[in-house]
């Protein structure tokens, strides 16, 4: 099946549903990516910290599908902040993957106490200019971090990848991103960190009424609000189920019910959680 894309500020598109790959190792992730590609996935999310970039690339090669058809994201963590360390970081990642470029390169965390994310972003701008990162973005950035970035640098991030689900809806982050043309991407889209979203009675009721799984209801919540979601799974059956969210809609009343799951604006985390 064809997964819809959302336009980025670069003019390219990002598939609205992708495959998260943490905490799979190289061997596990190669199998998962190969299976996902056969089902129609073309958006794969990894990170240097996950230790599975080489496996992601192996899975893509094993799929027999041209690299150009995939949208591959990787992230550089705190060890690559400042002093053009990000340039060597991406070079090493590309060597591991045996790729010439990534479609999206993210700063993994802002680490504002270190005061280096602006300098790091300038290195990202160089990597974007030379084509090794076709789009650049951030992860776990709050609006106040983005305010600093936009005031001091030239390129607006294409994506802000944050922990986001009905229990952690991040309305302020999403509003800021939308105002500045930044696509919001959800990690842990089905819950996590004690947010038992799939077990919530409201999700179970909606799923039963629609004849869908709870995961499909929650992923539809993301899709319907223009978010990009990257659920992680090594199970082909679950991957297939997660794709089946483009042929139904949640009613306004469903969205209102799901809004009751919110744990408030400060719920969730913005740092190294679940490998993110």
N, C-alpha and C positions, 0 to 999 in steps of 0.2 A: 504494500500500500504506500501511497505518497503522504508524507507528513507535511502539514502546512508549515510555511516559513514566516517569520516575522522580520520586517526590514530593519537593518542596522543603520546607524548614521554614516557608515562607510559606503552605503549603496548595496552591499551584499545582504543576504538573508541568513537567518539562523533557524534551523528546524525547531519547531515549538516543543517537541518531545525528544529527549535524548536519553542516553544510557550513562548513569553514574557508575564509577568503577571502583571506588574505595569500599572495602579493604582487600580487594582481590589481588593476588600476586600475579606475576607475569604469566605463568602457565594457566591459571584460572581465568584471567582476563582475556587471554587470547581465545580460549574456547567461548567465553561469553560474547565477545565482540563478533566472532565468526557467526555464532547463532543469531545474534541481534541483527547483523547485516542481512542474513537470509530472510528475516522477518520484515525487513524494510527500514530498520534504523539506519540513519546516516549521520547522526550527531553523537559523538563520543566525548565524554568529559574525563580528563585525567589530571594529574599534577605531579611535579617532581617529587613532592613529599610522599605520594602514594607508593612510589617505587615500582610502578607498573607501566610506565610509558612504553618501554620496549615491547611488552606483551600486547598493549593496545595496537601498536603498529603491526605486530605479527598477525593479530586477528584480522586486521584490515587486509593485509596481503593474502592471508589464507581464504578470505571471502571471495577472491577472484574479481572483486569490483574495483574499478579504478579509484585511486586515491583521491582524485579531484571531485568525486561524488560525495566525499565525506566532509563533515564539519568537525574538526578536531580541536578541542580546547586543552591547553595545559596551563598550569599555574606555577609561579615561582614564589617560594616562601621567604621568611625573614633573612636567611643566610645570603640571599641575593639582592638585598636592599642596599642602595647607596653605591657611589663610586663606580658606576657602570658594571657592577657585578652581574646585573641582569643580562648583559650581553653575553658573557661567558656562560651564564646559566641556561639561556635558550640555546646557545650553540651546543652545549653538552646534551640537552634534551633532544635536539634535532639529530645529533649523532646517535643517541640511543634508539631513536625511532627510525633512523635512516630516511628522514623526510627533509625536504628543502624548506618547508614552511609549516607553521600552524595557522589555523584559521582564526584562532582567538587566543591571546596570551593575557593572563590575569595576574595582577598583584594579589597574592593569596590572602594577606591580612594587612591592614594599614599600619599596625604597631605604632600608634601616634606618639607614644612615649619616647620612641627613638628619633622621631623627627626626620625620617629619611624617605617617606613615601613620595614626596614631590620630586626629589632627586632621582628616585627610582623610576618615576613616571617619565622623566626626561630621557632616560635610557630606553624605556619602552617606545617613546616617540621615534627614537633612532631606528629601533628594530622594525617599527611600522613603516618608516620611510624607505628602508632597504628591502622590504617585502618579505622578510622572514616571519613577521607577525602581521597577517592580513587585517586583523582588527585587534585592538587592545582594550582592556577593561580592568575591572577591579572586583574583588570579592571581600565580603564582610565590611564594606565601607558604610558608615553612617552618613546622613546628610551633612553633618558638620565637617566630616573628612572630605567629602566631595566639594564643599564650598571652598576649602583651602586649595584643593587641586585645580578647580576651575579658575580660581583667581590668579594662580601662579604659573599655569602651563597653557599650551596651545590647543591640544586635542581633547575633546570631550570623550570620556570613556564610552565605548559602544555598549557595554554590559556591566551591570552590578549584580554579582551572584551572591545571594544571601540566604540564610536559613528562613524558610517561608512555607507556611501551611495554614489551614484554617484556625489552628490554635495559636499560631504566631503570624498574623496576617501582615504585619509591617506596613500599615497604611501610610505612615509618614514617609518611609523610604520609597514606597511605590509612587507616591505623589511627587516627591522630589525628582525621582528618576524620570517620570513621565514629562514633567515640566522642562527638563533639560535634554530630552531626546535620548535618554539612556534606557535600554531594555533591561527589565528586571527578570532575573533568572532564579528559580527556586531550587535550592538544595534541601535535602530532607523533606521533599514535597509531601510525603505521606505521613509525616510526623517524626517522632524521635525525641530524645531527651525528655522522656517522661510524658510526652504529649501522645496519649493513646488515641490518636485521631480515628483510626480505622475501627476501633472498638466502641466509639462513642455511639450511644443509642440513636442520635439524630442521623448519623451517617448510615447506620444499619437500617433504619426505617426508610430512608430515601432509596438506598440500594435495593431493598426488598420491593418497594413500590415500582421501581423502574426495571427490575429484573437485571440489575447490574451488580458487580462486586463493589464492596466498600472502596477499594483502591481506585476503581474506575470513576466512582462518584467524586472522590477527592481530586484525582487528576483532571477530571472535567471542570472542577472548580477553578483550577489553575488556567486551563486552556481558555475557558470562557471569559476570563478577566485579562486576557492578552499577556499572560505570563509564559515564560519558558520553564519547563520542568524537566529535571534529570533524575528520575527514580533509579535506584541502583538495584540490580538483581543479577544473579547468575543462573536463574531458572528460565529456560526458553518458554515454558508454559506461562510463567508470570510476565515475562517480556511481552508475549503475545496478548495477554489480557490487558496490559498497560497501554498497548497501542489502540485498543478498541474504545476510544473515547471521542471520536470525531463524528459519530453517527447518532448522537442524541444530545439533548440540551437539558440543563437544570432550569427549572422555573424560578421566577423571582422569589417565590415563597420558599423554595429550596435554599436559595442563596441567603435569604433572611434567617432561616433555621441554622445554616452552617455558620453564620456570623456569631451565633451564641456560643460557639466553641472558643472564641478569642479569649486568651488569658491576659490580655491587656497589652499596651504599647511597649512595655519593657520586658515582655516575656522572651525567652530564648537567649541566644548568646551571639557574640560577634567575634569569636576567637577560634582557637584550634579545637573544634568539637568533631568527634567522629571522623577525625582525619581531615576535616574541612578547614 
